[in-house]
Amino acid sequence: MSEIRSSDGASHRSAGPRSEELFERALQVLASGVNSPVRAFRAVGGTPLFVRSGKGAYIEDEDGRRYLDFVSSWGPLILGHAHPDVVEAVSRAASDGLTFGAPCPAEVELAEAVVESYPGLEQLRFVSSGTEATMSAVRLARGATGRELVVKFSGCYHGHADHLLVAAGSGLATFGQPSSAGVPASFAALTRVLPLDDEARLEALFASEGERIAAVIVEPVPANNGLLIQRPEFLAALRKATSESGALLIFDEVISGFRVAKGGAAEYYGITPDLVTFGKIIGGGMPVGAFGGSRDLMRHLAPEGTVYQAGTLSGNPMAMAAGLASLRVLESEGVWQRLEELGHNLDENMKSALSASPSPAKFVRLGSIFWLSLQAGEPPRTAESVDSNIGERYRRLFHALLRRGVWIAPSAFEVGFLSLAHTTEDVARFADAVGEALSEVTTSEG
Ligand SMILES: *Cc1c(COP(=O)(O)O)cnc(C)c1O
């Protein structure tokens, strides 16, 4: 049995007996016991909770413990868990047959809803994950421009396609190094990696290699390495550099799409990319991704064009129904205002909770995405300025919150999400719990 032991000698069990037992079994038959690394709790220690159910803003684990949830399945659940409209749409679709591998009306309707919402978007293609969306968008960009290089930014995550699992080389080198075993150095050599928030480095790269660059891919709201909110001027510089050199600008809106605004970061910042990728919210909790752009670019895809891309379960009727039901709710009156009010409310509550904290803690938020940053100073805008030493304090905070029935990400560098299911009481309770947990954590450090 794994226990979390704090330095004051107190110990508590991180998970109930049922989760412990399930994880023992999982370790036998699933690699590291999980299907996605962060779920294994390596960064915070202890045994992962096995979730039995979710309703609204709460989840319940296999031991019958309830938690106020701010992980929101890592982003998709902007309506909360098991929203009745989504559940009904999926059930209805399921009773008509699970998959046909042929066109279905729901995929047309969901595409229409997404195209109408997003600035400059004319056509889409659906896939089954965010990873597939970015992988396909990069291939399309290369096929359409006839160029090979891709530019990404350190601190941005775009899923786990080979050419995007690339980190910056040492020093000022922009040549990418594989960030995972199994990615050949020769693949990574076609990816350039720049720091965020640095127009000078961007301009220097375009001056030397602009004619070889097929695309610049960026999370316009970087939310996978803390929340690194960018200056609008930096995003505008990306638009300008790509337009001038004939490269394509790809906004990876897998997290920010239908999250920071109905039209994503493109609407929020007033900057229109050439290609956009979606995931998470557009599937309403089902496995869906999408990529899209102008008709002129999308005609490069097979069968009309020469860029190959396909998927057995792409546009799956149940998944399309879930996405469509979610977007319908997001179209209702006052929804975006309500989310923003809730976020503002959380800001205010956190401000007073954190002001009493004996150790550095800042609350960073854009729309319904937030990050509890445990480093001193102004919130960072680049991966390089994220303090990697906050992990231990976060580990204690995480478990102190879990004991109070609050579920945040099991990693210091993952963000949290508000949903329409959260209430002002929920956010007040969250802020109180964080305040208490921080003083407990800091006291036990001494
Ligand atoms: C989650 C995420 C991805 C990957 O999506 P998956 O569905 O996990 O493959 C890609 N880009 C961004 C910005 C993401 O947040």
The ligand as an SDF file (V2000), in Angstrom:
LIG
                    3D

 15 15  0  0  0  0  0  0  0  0999 V2000
   -4.4340   17.8860  -25.2700 C   0  0  0  0  0  0  0  0  0  0  0  0
   -3.6930   18.6100  -26.3200 C   0  0  0  0  0  0  0  0  0  0  0  0
   -3.2510   17.9790  -27.4970 C   0  0  0  0  0  0  0  0  0  0  0  0
   -3.3430   16.5020  -27.6950 C   0  0  0  0  0  0  0  0  0  0  0  0
   -4.6660   16.0520  -27.7170 O   0  0  0  0  0  0  0  0  0  0  0  0
   -4.9490   14.4890  -27.4350 P   0  0  0  0  0  0  0  0  0  0  0  0
   -6.4160   14.3620  -27.6830 O   0  0  0  0  0  0  0  0  0  0  0  0
   -4.5310   14.2560  -26.0210 O   0  0  0  0  0  0  0  0  0  0  0  0
   -4.1340   13.7150  -28.3950 O   0  0  0  0  0  0  0  0  0  0  0  0
   -2.6990   18.7510  -28.4840 C   0  0  0  0  0  0  0  0  0  0  0  0
   -2.5450   20.0720  -28.3360 N   0  0  0  0  0  0  0  0  0  0  0  0
   -2.9440   20.7160  -27.2170 C   0  0  0  0  0  0  0  0  0  0  0  0
   -2.7750   22.1930  -27.1150 C   0  0  0  0  0  0  0  0  0  0  0  0
   -3.5020   20.0040  -26.1720 C   0  0  0  0  0  0  0  0  0  0  0  0
   -3.8420   20.6300  -25.0580 O   0  0  0  0  0  0  0  0  0  0  0  0
  1  2  1  0
  2  3  1  0
  2 14  2  0
  3  4  1  0
  3 10  2  0
  4  5  1  0
  5  6  1  0
  6  7  2  0
  6  8  1  0
  6  9  1  0
 10 11  1  0
 11 12  2  0
 12 13  1  0
 12 14  1  0
 14 15  1  0
M  END
$$$$
